[in-house]
Amino acid sequence: MLAVLLLTVVIDLIGFGLILPLLPFYATSFGASPFTIALLAAVFSIAQFLSATPLGGLSDRVGRRPVFLGCMALTVIGYVSLAFADTLLTIFLARIVAGIGSGKIGIARAIIADSTPPEQRARGMGLIGGAFGIGMILGPLIGGLLIGPDPLHPNYALPALAAAGTSAIALLLAVLTVRETRPDAPHTLSGIPLWRNPFAPLSHLGPAVLALIAINCSINFVFSQIEVLFPLFAAARLDWHAYEVGLAFTFIGIIVLSMQGFLIGPLTRRFGERRLLTIGIINLAIGTAMAHWIVSTPTMGLSILLTASGVAMIGPTINSLASRSAGATQQGIALGTMESLAALGRTFGPLWGGWLFDHVGIDIPYWIGGAILVATLMMGWRYIHPKQAP
């Protein structure tokens, strides 16, 4: 079933890849400023933050399958709304719906955690990242073709409709093939008011899980700035448009797919999850901080290579370590909380970065981001590399 689950996620993430590089330009066509574009990314993450933990807890209680299917249906609704948006407010509402629907990734990780032994979990989590990679390869390519090569007359509705179509196909495939995997053991967090307080599960998770959640939140705070501001940075520094940005996202997808789809297993066996997580954070810090020296396509390519390979190493290793540190009946709540707090980082990261980009300088969010990553690694070292590491 895991192969079919991953195929479902791949098809759905092609829709995500269709929209991601085009969204800043779409918002700009409605008169959005860089800070407003950052706010657009933030509302998606706020919706994800408020919903990911309750959805993870709900999947622990009622089952993974119904929650997974419900999230996928919301994704379709979000893309359809985006396609027919006629105001900036409509775009914001569409992204809020899609943000709630993005909880399906945390549920997919819980399904993998239910279905794989601990020693194979990093590879299983890496396959989700590989699905992201495929989505980022095919999605931007298709989106670039659908939007057209003329930056003066772009067609933004067609890529959004195509994204809705791919997600609808993924939903149908999931309805037909995804089975229930939730453990039969009773869930220990059933009394927590998750919908009212997304922080409630933190007091019920162990210190190792909490530390990894905090580290992941910090990493996502930094990376979200890169992700959201990249089209604007590339346009300002290299005069790129949606077509070139789409090709760059395709390059990112190739790197992530290669790393997480094929190399994460051998690399984990060679270096171990904890050392690989450390290497990933270092790569991401260097790729982020070198923004000032990006003056050509080759230097941009080097920054993308370091950044994308870092993210590709971080994602599966930190989720696997959190999963292994949580109890068997807490996989949904632990991974949902991980996703929720990551979304919190992705909420404030673009807002902070967008303000710096607008008022201080286009390099500054990247310099500060690199420094934050170094500080995160230093402060989290004893949790990433405990004396009694599994």
C-alpha positions as CSV (number, residue, x, y, z in Angstrom):
1,M,0.0,0.0,0.0
2,L,2.9,2.4,0.7
3,A,3.8,2.5,-3.0
4,V,0.2,3.6,-3.9
5,L,0.2,6.1,-1.0
6,L,3.4,7.6,-2.3
7,L,1.9,7.7,-5.9
8,T,-1.1,9.5,-4.4
9,V,1.1,12.1,-2.7
10,V,3.2,12.5,-5.8
11,I,0.2,13.3,-8.0
12,D,-1.1,15.7,-5.4
13,L,2.3,17.5,-5.0
14,I,2.5,18.0,-8.7
15,G,-0.4,20.4,-8.1
16,F,1.6,22.0,-5.3
17,G,4.6,22.4,-7.6
18,L,2.4,23.9,-10.3
19,I,1.3,26.8,-8.0
20,L,4.3,27.5,-5.7
21,P,6.6,29.4,-8.1
22,L,3.8,31.2,-9.7
23,L,1.9,32.4,-6.6
24,P,4.1,35.6,-5.9
25,F,3.7,36.7,-9.5
26,Y,-0.1,36.0,-9.3
27,A,-0.4,38.1,-6.2
28,T,1.7,40.8,-7.8
29,S,-0.9,41.0,-10.6
30,F,-3.4,42.1,-8.0
31,G,-1.0,44.8,-6.7
32,A,0.5,42.9,-3.8
33,S,3.7,44.2,-2.3
34,P,6.6,41.9,-1.2
35,F,5.3,42.1,2.4
36,T,1.8,41.2,1.3
37,I,3.2,38.2,-0.6
38,A,5.0,37.2,2.6
39,L,1.6,37.6,4.4
40,L,0.0,35.3,1.8
41,A,2.5,32.6,2.6
42,A,1.9,33.3,6.3
43,V,-1.8,32.7,6.2
44,F,-1.3,29.3,4.6
45,S,1.1,28.4,7.4
46,I,-1.2,29.8,10.1
47,A,-4.0,27.6,8.8
48,Q,-1.5,24.7,8.8
49,F,-0.3,25.5,12.3
50,L,-3.9,25.6,13.8
51,S,-5.0,22.4,12.1
52,A,-2.0,20.1,11.8
53,T,-1.9,19.0,15.5
54,P,-5.7,18.5,15.8
55,L,-5.7,16.6,12.5
56,G,-2.9,14.4,13.7
57,G,-4.7,13.7,17.0
58,L,-7.9,13.1,15.2
59,S,-6.1,10.5,13.0
60,D,-4.9,8.8,16.2
61,R,-8.5,8.5,17.4
62,V,-10.7,7.9,14.4
63,G,-8.2,6.6,11.9
64,R,-5.7,7.9,9.3
65,R,-7.8,7.2,6.2
66,P,-10.8,9.5,6.8
67,V,-8.6,12.4,7.9
68,F,-6.2,11.9,4.9
69,L,-9.1,11.9,2.5
70,G,-10.7,14.9,4.0
71,C,-7.5,16.9,3.8
72,M,-7.1,16.0,0.1
73,A,-10.7,17.2,-0.6
74,L,-9.9,20.5,1.0
75,T,-6.8,20.8,-1.2
76,V,-9.0,20.4,-4.4
77,I,-11.4,23.1,-3.1
78,G,-8.5,25.5,-2.4
79,Y,-7.0,25.2,-5.9
80,V,-10.4,25.6,-7.6
81,S,-11.0,28.8,-5.5
82,L,-7.6,30.0,-6.5
83,A,-8.3,29.5,-10.2
84,F,-11.4,31.6,-10.0
85,A,-10.0,34.3,-7.7
86,D,-10.9,37.9,-8.8
87,T,-9.5,39.7,-5.8
88,L,-6.5,39.5,-3.5
89,L,-8.9,38.6,-0.6
90,T,-10.1,35.5,-2.6
91,I,-6.5,34.4,-3.1
92,F,-6.0,34.7,0.7
93,L,-9.1,32.6,1.4
94,A,-8.1,30.0,-1.1
95,R,-4.6,29.6,0.6
96,I,-6.2,29.3,4.0
97,V,-8.3,26.3,2.8
98,A,-5.2,24.8,1.1
99,G,-3.3,25.3,4.3
100,I,-5.8,23.2,6.3
101,G,-5.7,20.6,3.5
102,S,-1.9,20.4,3.7
103,G,-2.3,18.4,7.0
104,K,-2.4,15.4,4.7
105,I,1.4,15.3,4.7
106,G,1.6,14.8,8.4
107,I,-1.0,12.0,8.1
108,A,0.9,10.4,5.3
109,R,4.0,10.4,7.5
110,A,2.0,8.8,10.3
111,I,0.8,6.1,7.9
112,I,4.4,5.4,7.0
113,A,5.4,5.3,10.7
114,D,2.6,2.8,11.4
115,S,3.8,0.6,8.5
116,T,7.6,0.6,8.8
117,P,10.0,-0.7,11.5
118,P,12.1,2.0,13.3
119,E,15.3,1.1,11.5
120,Q,13.7,1.8,8.1
121,R,11.8,4.9,9.1
122,A,14.2,7.5,7.8
123,R,14.0,5.9,4.3
124,G,10.2,5.8,4.6
125,M,10.1,9.5,5.5
126,G,12.6,10.2,2.7
127,L,10.1,8.8,0.2
128,I,7.7,11.6,1.2
129,G,10.5,14.0,0.4
130,G,11.1,12.2,-2.9
131,A,7.4,12.7,-3.6
132,F,8.0,16.5,-3.0
133,G,10.9,16.3,-5.4
134,I,8.9,14.8,-8.2
135,G,6.2,17.4,-7.6
136,M,8.7,20.1,-7.8
137,I,10.2,18.7,-11.0
138,L,7.0,18.2,-12.9
139,G,4.8,20.9,-11.4
140,P,6.9,24.0,-12.2
141,L,7.6,22.6,-15.7
142,I,3.9,22.1,-16.4
143,G,3.0,25.4,-14.7
144,G,5.6,27.3,-16.8
145,L,4.1,25.8,-20.0
146,L,0.5,26.6,-19.0
147,I,1.3,30.2,-17.9
148,G,3.1,30.9,-21.2
149,P,6.5,32.4,-21.9
150,D,5.2,36.0,-22.2
151,P,5.5,37.7,-18.8
152,L,3.2,40.5,-20.0
153,H,0.3,38.2,-20.7
154,P,0.4,35.3,-18.1
155,N,-2.5,32.9,-17.7
156,Y,-2.6,32.2,-13.9
157,A,-6.0,30.5,-13.9
158,L,-5.0,27.5,-16.0
159,P,-2.1,26.3,-13.7
160,A,-4.5,26.6,-10.8
161,L,-7.1,24.5,-12.6
162,A,-4.5,22.0,-13.5
163,A,-3.4,21.8,-9.9
164,A,-7.1,21.2,-8.9
165,G,-7.3,18.4,-11.5
166,T,-4.1,16.6,-10.3
167,S,-5.3,16.8,-6.7
168,A,-8.7,15.5,-7.7
169,I,-7.1,12.5,-9.4
170,A,-5.0,11.9,-6.2
171,L,-8.1,12.0,-4.1
172,L,-9.9,9.4,-6.3
173,L,-6.8,7.2,-6.1
174,A,-6.7,7.5,-2.3
175,V,-10.3,6.6,-2.0
176,L,-9.8,3.4,-3.9
177,T,-6.5,2.3,-2.4
178,V,-5.5,3.8,0.9
179,R,-6.2,1.5,3.9
180,E,-6.4,2.2,7.6
181,T,-3.1,1.7,9.5
182,R,-3.9,3.2,12.9
183,P,-2.7,1.0,15.8
184,D,-5.5,-0.6,17.8
185,A,-4.0,0.4,21.2
186,P,-6.0,3.2,23.0
187,H,-4.7,6.7,22.4
188,T,-3.3,8.3,25.6
189,L,-4.1,11.9,24.6
190,S,-7.8,11.5,23.9
191,G,-8.8,14.1,26.6
192,I,-6.7,17.0,25.2
193,P,-8.7,19.9,23.7
194,L,-6.6,19.9,20.5
195,W,-8.9,22.1,18.5
196,R,-8.9,24.8,21.2
197,N,-5.2,24.7,22.0
198,P,-2.7,23.4,19.4
199,F,0.1,23.6,22.1
200,A,-1.7,21.2,24.4
201,P,0.2,18.0,23.4
202,L,3.6,19.5,24.2
203,S,3.2,18.7,27.9
204,H,2.6,15.0,27.0
205,L,5.6,14.5,24.7
206,G,9.0,13.6,25.8
207,P,12.0,16.0,26.0
208,A,13.7,14.4,23.0
209,V,10.6,14.9,20.8
210,L,10.2,18.5,22.1
211,A,13.8,19.4,21.3
212,L,13.5,18.0,17.7
213,I,10.2,19.9,17.3
214,A,11.9,23.2,18.4
215,I,14.9,22.6,16.1
216,N,12.5,21.9,13.2
217,C,10.5,25.0,13.9
218,S,13.7,27.2,13.7
219,I,14.8,25.5,10.5
220,N,11.4,26.1,8.9
221,F,11.4,29.7,10.1
222,V,14.6,30.3,8.0
223,F,13.8,28.1,5.0
224,S,10.3,29.7,4.6
225,Q,12.0,33.1,4.0
226,I,14.1,31.5,1.2
227,E,11.1,29.7,-0.4
228,V,8.8,32.7,-0.4
229,L,11.3,35.5,-1.2
230,F,13.2,33.5,-3.8
231,P,11.1,34.6,-6.9
232,L,11.4,38.3,-5.8
233,F,15.2,37.9,-5.0
234,A,15.8,36.2,-8.3
235,A,13.9,38.9,-10.2
236,A,15.8,41.7,-8.4
237,R,19.3,40.2,-8.6
238,L,19.2,38.3,-12.0
239,D,16.1,39.8,-13.7
240,W,14.3,36.4,-13.7
241,H,10.6,36.0,-14.4
242,A,8.1,33.2,-13.7
243,Y,9.6,31.0,-16.4
244,E,13.1,31.1,-15.0
245,V,11.9,30.7,-11.5
246,G,9.9,27.6,-12.5
247,L,13.1,26.1,-14.0
248,A,14.9,26.8,-10.8
249,F,12.2,25.1,-8.7
250,T,12.5,22.1,-11.1
251,F,16.3,22.0,-10.3
252,I,15.4,22.0,-6.6
253,G,13.0,19.1,-7.2
254,I,15.7,17.1,-9.0
255,I,18.0,17.5,-6.1
256,V,15.4,16.7,-3.5
257,L,14.2,13.6,-5.5
258,S,17.8,12.3,-6.0
259,M,18.6,12.8,-2.3
260,Q,15.4,11.6,-0.6
261,G,14.2,9.1,-3.2
262,F,17.5,7.3,-3.8
263,L,20.3,8.4,-1.6
264,I,18.8,8.9,1.9
265,G,18.9,5.2,2.7
266,P,22.6,4.7,1.8
267,L,23.5,8.0,3.4
268,T,21.7,7.2,6.6
269,R,23.5,3.8,6.8
270,R,26.8,5.5,6.2
271,F,26.5,8.5,8.5
272,G,23.6,7.8,10.8
273,E,20.5,10.0,11.1
274,R,22.0,12.4,13.7
275,R,25.1,13.2,11.7
276,L,23.2,13.5,8.5
277,L,20.8,16.0,10.2
278,T,23.9,18.0,11.3
279,I,25.4,18.0,7.7
280,G,22.0,19.1,6.4
281,I,21.8,22.1,8.7
282,I,25.3,23.2,7.8
283,N,24.6,22.9,4.1
284,L,21.4,24.9,4.5
285,A,23.2,27.6,6.5
286,I,25.9,28.1,3.9
287,G,23.5,28.1,1.0
288,T,21.4,30.7,2.7
289,A,24.1,33.0,3.9
290,M,25.9,33.2,0.5
291,A,23.1,35.4,-1.0
292,H,25.3,38.5,-1.2
293,W,27.7,36.7,-3.6
294,I,24.9,35.6,-6.0
295,V,25.7,37.6,-9.1
296,S,25.2,35.1,-11.9
297,T,23.3,31.9,-12.7
298,P,26.2,29.6,-11.7
299,T,26.5,31.2,-8.2
300,M,22.7,30.9,-7.9
301,G,22.9,27.3,-8.9
302,L,25.5,26.6,-6.1
303,S,23.3,28.3,-3.5
304,I,20.4,26.2,-4.7
305,L,22.4,23.0,-4.6
306,L,23.6,23.6,-1.0
307,T,20.2,24.7,0.2
308,A,18.2,22.0,-1.5
309,S,20.6,19.2,-0.4
310,G,20.5,20.5,3.1
311,V,16.7,20.5,3.2
312,A,16.6,17.0,1.6
313,M,18.8,15.7,4.5
314,I,17.0,17.5,7.3
315,G,13.4,16.5,6.5
316,P,13.5,12.7,6.7
317,T,16.1,12.5,9.5
318,I,14.4,14.8,11.9
319,N,10.9,13.3,11.3
320,S,12.4,9.8,11.7
321,L,14.1,10.8,15.0
322,A,10.9,12.3,16.3
323,S,8.9,9.3,15.3
324,R,11.3,6.9,17.0
325,S,11.3,9.0,20.1
326,A,7.5,9.0,20.4
327,G,5.3,6.1,21.6
328,A,3.6,3.8,19.1
329,T,0.2,5.3,19.9
330,Q,1.4,8.9,19.6
331,Q,2.8,8.8,16.0
332,G,-0.1,11.0,14.7
333,I,0.1,13.5,17.5
334,A,3.9,13.7,17.5
335,L,4.3,14.1,13.8
336,G,1.2,16.4,13.6
337,T,2.7,18.6,16.3
338,M,6.0,18.6,14.4
339,E,4.2,19.7,11.3
340,S,2.1,22.3,13.3
341,L,5.1,24.0,14.9
342,A,7.0,23.9,11.6
343,A,4.0,25.8,10.2
344,L,4.4,28.3,13.0
345,G,7.9,28.9,11.9
346,R,6.7,29.2,8.3
347,T,4.2,31.8,9.5
348,F,6.6,34.2,11.0
349,G,9.6,33.5,8.8
350,P,8.1,35.1,5.6
351,L,6.7,38.0,7.6
352,W,10.1,38.8,9.2
353,G,11.9,38.1,5.9
354,G,9.4,40.1,3.9
355,W,9.8,43.2,6.2
356,L,13.6,43.0,6.0
357,F,13.5,42.5,2.2
358,D,11.2,45.6,1.9
359,H,12.9,47.9,4.3
360,V,16.5,46.9,5.0
361,G,17.9,45.0,2.0
362,I,17.3,42.0,-0.2
363,D,20.4,40.2,1.2
364,I,19.6,40.7,4.9
365,P,16.9,38.0,5.4
366,Y,19.4,35.4,4.1
367,W,22.4,36.6,6.2
368,I,20.3,36.6,9.4
369,G,18.8,33.2,8.4
370,G,22.2,31.7,8.1
371,A,23.2,33.0,11.5
372,I,20.0,31.6,13.0
373,L,20.7,28.2,11.6
374,V,24.2,28.2,13.1
375,A,22.8,29.2,16.5
376,T,20.1,26.5,16.2
377,L,22.7,23.8,15.6
378,M,24.9,25.0,18.5
379,M,22.0,25.2,21.0
380,G,20.5,22.0,19.8
381,W,23.7,20.0,19.6
382,R,23.2,18.0,22.8
383,Y,19.7,17.0,21.7
384,I,20.8,16.1,18.2
385,H,23.8,14.2,19.5
386,P,22.9,12.9,23.0
387,K,25.4,10.7,24.9
388,Q,22.9,7.8,24.7
389,A,21.9,8.1,21.1
390,P,19.8,5.3,19.6
